[in-house]
Amino acid sequence: MADELDGTAWLPVIGKALAYLCVQHVSQNDPERVSSLLDKVKFLEGIGVPKGDAALILGSTAKSVATLESRKRGAANGRKKTKR
């Protein structure tokens, strides 16, 4: 009962809500800065949100963000796509 009254259970919820509002504000005022999902995740990581939480805040999963990162790195490295 004491834990419910002191409000510490709500701090992560409030923090994630504020992080979402920050991303939305930046995407409206400076759309080139956070144009893609990966850019938005990097922005949230920059303000201290873990990658998994950032993906969830943006309506995605950590695995899909990791896939986007690996695709971007693969394109940057110039690797050829291999057939499976």
C-alpha positions as CSV (number, residue, x, y, z in Angstrom):
1,M,0.0,0.0,0.0
2,A,2.8,2.4,0.8
3,D,4.5,1.7,-2.6
4,E,1.3,2.7,-4.4
5,L,1.0,6.0,-2.6
6,D,4.5,7.2,-3.1
7,G,4.2,7.2,-6.9
8,T,7.4,5.4,-7.8
9,A,5.5,2.9,-9.9
10,W,4.3,5.7,-12.2
11,L,7.8,7.2,-12.9
12,P,8.6,4.9,-15.8
13,V,5.2,5.5,-17.3
14,I,5.6,9.2,-17.0
15,G,9.1,9.1,-18.4
16,K,8.0,7.1,-21.5
17,A,5.1,9.4,-22.1
18,L,7.4,12.4,-22.0
19,A,9.9,10.7,-24.3
20,Y,7.1,10.0,-26.8
21,L,6.0,13.7,-26.6
22,C,9.6,14.8,-27.2
23,V,9.9,12.7,-30.4
24,Q,6.5,13.9,-31.7
25,H,7.5,17.5,-31.0
26,V,10.9,17.2,-32.8
27,S,9.3,15.3,-35.7
28,Q,6.8,18.2,-36.2
29,N,9.3,21.0,-35.8
30,D,12.3,19.4,-37.5
31,P,11.1,16.5,-39.7
32,E,14.5,16.0,-41.4
33,R,16.1,15.3,-38.0
34,V,13.9,12.3,-37.2
35,S,12.6,11.2,-40.6
36,S,12.7,7.4,-40.1
37,L,12.0,5.0,-37.3
38,L,15.7,4.4,-36.9
39,D,16.4,8.1,-36.5
40,K,13.7,8.3,-33.8
41,V,15.1,5.4,-31.9
42,K,18.6,7.0,-32.0
43,F,17.1,10.3,-30.8
44,L,15.4,8.5,-27.9
45,E,18.7,6.7,-27.1
46,G,20.4,10.1,-27.0
47,I,18.1,11.3,-24.3
48,G,18.7,8.1,-22.2
49,V,15.9,5.8,-23.2
50,P,17.0,2.1,-23.7
51,K,16.7,0.8,-27.3
52,G,14.0,-1.8,-26.4
53,D,11.9,0.8,-24.6
54,A,12.4,3.3,-27.5
55,A,11.1,0.7,-30.0
56,L,8.1,0.1,-27.8
57,I,7.4,3.8,-27.4
58,L,7.4,4.1,-31.2
59,G,5.1,1.2,-31.7
60,S,7.7,-1.3,-32.9
61,T,9.9,-4.0,-31.4
62,A,13.5,-4.2,-30.5
63,K,14.0,-7.0,-33.0
64,S,12.7,-4.9,-35.9
65,V,14.9,-2.0,-34.9
66,A,17.9,-4.4,-34.9
67,T,16.9,-5.6,-38.3
68,L,16.8,-2.0,-39.6
69,E,20.2,-1.3,-38.1
70,S,21.7,-4.4,-39.7
71,R,20.3,-3.5,-43.1
72,K,21.6,0.0,-42.8
73,R,25.0,-1.2,-41.8
74,G,25.0,-3.7,-44.6
75,A,24.2,-1.0,-47.2
76,A,26.9,1.2,-45.7
77,N,29.5,-1.6,-45.9
78,G,28.7,-2.3,-49.5
79,R,28.2,-6.0,-48.9
80,K,26.4,-7.9,-51.6
81,K,23.2,-9.6,-50.8
82,T,23.6,-13.4,-50.6
83,K,21.0,-15.9,-51.7
84,R,19.7,-18.2,-49.0
